[in-house]
Amino acid sequence: MAFLTFFFLTEVGAQERGKERIKAYKTAYITQELDLSSDEAEKFWPVYNKYDSKMFELKVGKVRREKHRIKELGGPEYLSDSDAKKTLFDLLSLEQEAAVTKEKMFKELSKILPPVKLMKLYVAEINFNKRLLSEYRKRRPENK
């Protein structure tokens, strides 16, 4: 029992450190890409972090729970028509909520940053996610 507790706590700690490293890398990457002044950064990061947390919960938390629920039911092919329809519309609703959240973020950030830097932010987020996925693919063991 002690071993399992230690193992679980070690795994949770490792995941948290991994999330913290990714967040630090993302912060550095966006700061560099946007070339934020210290005044801009001071105003930008609290707003960005608030919305980024919300986006993470929507895209990762809620979508992951839906995917897990589908997997527990045996996969999409085992859903009834009504369950499949409900799940599809729930997922579409999450995408709409994410889009509205992102729009609110950009509107609020437009009071802090000029349009060119907002466009750079949009591109930087896409490029950061591509890099993160690329790194993940390089580091994961091959499935043979």
Secondary structure, 3 states (H helix, E strand, C coil): CHHHHHHHHHHHHHHHHHHHHHHHHHHHHHHHHHCCCHHHHHHHHHHHHHHHHHHHHHHHHHHHHHHHHHHHCCCHHHCCHHHHHHHHHHHHHHHHHHHHHHHHHHHHHCCCCCHHHHHHHHHHHHHHHHHHHHHHHHHCCCCC
